[in-house]
Amino acid sequence: MESIDEPEVTPEPSGAKRGWASGESLYCGLTNLALTQPIELGRGLRLTTTYAHVMSHVMLAFKEPPPGHHHPAPWMATSDGWSFDARTQLEIPGTYTHKTMSHFGLAQTITGLIRLWASPEVLLAVVSRYPLTELAARPAPTKRELIAMAVETRPRHFALQLTDPSKVLEAMSWVAQHWEVAADLRCSSAEFGLAMSACEEGQFISNTTLTMVSLWGALEALFSPSTSELRFRVSALIAAYLEPPGSQRLAMQQRVAKLYDKRSAAAHGRPSHQGDDLLATYELLRKVLIRIIEQRKVPSREELEARLFGAA
């Protein structure tokens, strides 16, 4: 495999928080993932079983509070709110450091890889300075003390689901093998970082037209340095990247070109895509990201054009 060049400093994943000091361990509660045994990811990172119920309910109070005090009772809960059961904990030890990415950014990236390869339903629900099982015994934090923080709490409007959940734990070996490569790529390539973010955020966007435009924006950033003849250029380069020369590459180019038509209609305010089109676009971006991670590099324009014309 080709080694990765020294990464340049680029922005961390969208939503990255800066409240976690370097050298501290980070403990992350993941939902929709149940383990039968601990999983070692390497470099001291591990997945273990835990339990924390993460919840937020919109409350009503009916009396103004005295100065400097809370609203007095009675309180009433509305029907609005959310809750998640975090049954798996991702531990990133303080002894591990990445050249440019914080522990929080790494937690987002590893969760993104789990969604990419093992299960799209997994969420990064909460992060904490301490193991989740120890939080209940700790004293109440002061106003300025950041102990735990909810992260992915929005509803999934285009919820992707597994067709075969029996192989989720087996798939974690791929995550363990590739998480450091993905972190390096995310820091060294703005295009790869955009593609990862688009794939991670797409399920939470309430308007599927915006999701379609977002996913295709990521694909265009990777495969179209030129703004001319976008439809053919993007579809041909993606097909050349994913398939060897022959009839399968041609069929792939034709399928991608049809998906690009859906993107163009959405981008110009005339959406014509269906759920299957959006799902196919997700799968296309997923395949591209997996290929980039496994090859440990983002393809250059010269490499893509060489593949297109059979010179690679």
N, C-alpha and C positions, 0 to 999 in steps of 0.2 A: 504494500500500500504506500501511496505517496504521503510524505509527512506534511503537516499543516504549517504554513508560514506563521511567523510571530504575529499574533493578532493586534490590530490597531484598536484603540479605545473608541468604542461607539456607544450610543445610548443603550441602556439595559432594556429588557422587555417592558412593554407598556404597563403602567401601574406599579412599577417597582418602588418599594418604600425604602427610605434612607434611615429609618429609625433603629436599625440593627447594627450594633458596633462590630467591627472586625475582631476576630478572635473569639467571638461568642458562638456557642452552638445554637442551632435553629431546629425547632421541632414543629413539624407540619402535619396537620390532620387532614387525611384524604378520605373522601366519601366514595361510595359505590365500589369499594375494593375491600374484599375480605381475604385475609391470609390464613393459611393453615400452619405456617411456620415462618420464622424470620427469613428475610432475603437480604443477602449482603450484596451491595452494589459496587463495592470497591472503594479504596481510599478512606475507609472509615464510615462511609455512608451506608445506611441500612433502612430497611422497611420492617416494622414490627407491628404486632397487634396492639390496639389501644381502644379506648372508647371515650368519646366526648360528644355531647349533643349540643350543636351550635344552633342558636335560635335568636330570633328578633321578632317582637310583636309590637305593632303600633298601639300605643296606649293613649287614653284620654284622662285628663285630670280636670276637675270642675271648680277648683278654688285657686285664686292667685296665691303664690307663696309669699311668706314674709321675706324681707330682704336677707339674702345670703342663705336661704333655706330651700329645701325641695318643696314641690307642690304637695300639699297635705292630701290625705285620703278623703274621699274614696277615689280609686282609680278604676278604669274599665278597659279591658282589652278589646280592640276591634277585630274584625275578621281578616285584616291585612297582616302580612308578616311572612316569615319563612323559617325553615328549620332543616338541619342536616344531621345525620349520624356519621361521625368520623370514626371509622373502625380500624384504620391503618395509619401509622405514624411514620413519616419520612424524617430521619434524623441526619442532619448535616453537622458534623462535629466542628468545634472551634479550631481544631488542629488542621482542618483542611482549608486551604486558601486557593482561590483561582486568581490568575494574573490580573483580570479586569472585572470579573463579575462578582457581585455580592452574593451572600448566601440566599437572600430573598430571590434574586434573579435566577440563581441556580435551581431553587425550589420550583419556580415557574417553568423553567426549561425542562426539568425532569418530569414534572406533571404533564407538560406538553408532549413529551416523548411517550409517556404511558398512554395518553389519549391517542397518539399517532399509531402506536403499534399494538398495544394490549387491549385497551378499552376506551372508547370515546366518551364514556359516561363518568369517568373519574374527575373529581373536582378538588381543587386546593381550597378547602373550606376555611382553615384557620392556621395561623402560625404563632409560635410562642417561644419565649426564651427558655422555657423549662418543659420537661416531659409533660404531656397532657395529663397523665395519671397523677402527677404531683401537684397540679395547680389547686385542687380543692383544699389541700392542707396548707397552702401558703397564706400569709397574711394579706389582707386587702391592699392592693397597690395604691400609692399616692396618685394625685392627679397628673403628675409629670412622669410617672413611671410606666413605661410601655412593656407590659407583660405578655399580652396576647392580642391578636388582631384578626378579625374576619377578613377574608380575601374574596373568593369567588362565591358570591351570594345571589347573583342575578338569576332569574329563571332561564332555562334553555328553551328558546323559542323554536329553534330547528334542532330538536334533540336527536342526535345520532345514537344508535343502539347496536349492540353486538347481536349477531345471529347465532353465534356459538360461544357462550361464556365459559365453557369448560377448559379452554386453553389460555385463560388470562394469566394465571400464575406461571405457566410454562413460558409465556412470551416475555416475562420479566428479564430473562437472560439477555435478550436483545437490548433492552434498556440499560442493563448493567454494562454491556459491552460498548455502548455508543454515547453515553451521556456526556462524557468529557469532550468527545469530538463535537457534539452538538453545541456545547457551551462555547468552545473555541470558535466554531463557525458563526455563532450568533454574535460574538464580539468582533469578529474580523470582517463580516460581510453584512452591510446594511440590507441588501436584497434578501439574504437568507433570513435575517431577523424579521423583516417585514412579512415574509412568507410564513414563518412560524407564528407570528402574532395574528395574522389573518386566519390561520387554521385554528388557533386557540380561541379567538374571539368570536368566530362566525356563529357558533351555536347560540350566543347570547344576544345577537342583534335581532330586534323584533321585526324588522322589515327585510324580507328575503331579497328584495331588489338591491338593497344596500349590501347584503351579504354577498350576492353574486358579483357586484362591482368590486368589493373588497378582495375576494378570492382571485378574480382575474387581474386586479391591479398588482397583486403579488406575483402572478405568473408572468405578466408583462415585464415587471422589473427584472425577473430572472432571464427571460428569453427574448427581450426586444430592446436592445440598446438604441435601435433606430425607430423613428416614429412613422416611417413609410411602410405601406403595405402590411399593416399590422396583422390582419387576419391570416394571410398566408404565411408570413414570416413566423409568427408565434406558433401556429399550428404545425408548421413543418419542422421547426426547431425542437418543439416538445416531442413530436413523434420520432425524430432522429435521435433524441436523447434517450428515449424509453425503449425503442424497438430497433433491432438490426435491420439492414436493408432487405426489402422484399415486400410481399403483399401485406404482411401484418403492419409494417410501418405505414403503408399507404392507407390502410383501413383506419389506423390510429389517427393519421392526419385528417382524414375526412370526419371522424367523430369529433375531434377537437375543434375543427373549423365550425361544425354545427353548434357546439357549445359556445364558441366565441360569438356566433350570431346572437345567441341568447344574452350574452354579456353586453353586446352593442345595443340591443333593444332596451335592456335595463338601464344602461348608462345614459340613454337619450330619452328617458321618461316614457318609454313604450314597452314595459316588461311583457314578455311572452313566455317566460320560463315556467316550468312546473317543478314540483318537488323532486322528480327524478332528475331533472337537469341540474338542480342545485346539488343533489347527492353525487351525481357524476362529476361535477366540478370539484367537490370536496375530494373525491377519490383520486382525481387527476393530480391535484396539488399534493395529496398525501403520497402518491407514488413518486413524484418529483422530489419531495423532501427526503423520503427514505433513500432514494438513489444518491442524492447529494451526501447524506450522512454516511452511507456505506462506502462511498468513494472518497470521503473525507475532504471534499473540496467543492466549491461552487464552480460550474463550468464557465470558461471564458467565451467571449464571442468567437474567437478563432477556433476553439475546440468544438463549439457547436456547429460552426459552418463546415469544419472538416468532417464531422460525422454526417452532416446533411449530404455532402457530396462524396461520401464513401472514402475519404482520405484518412480517417482515423482508424 
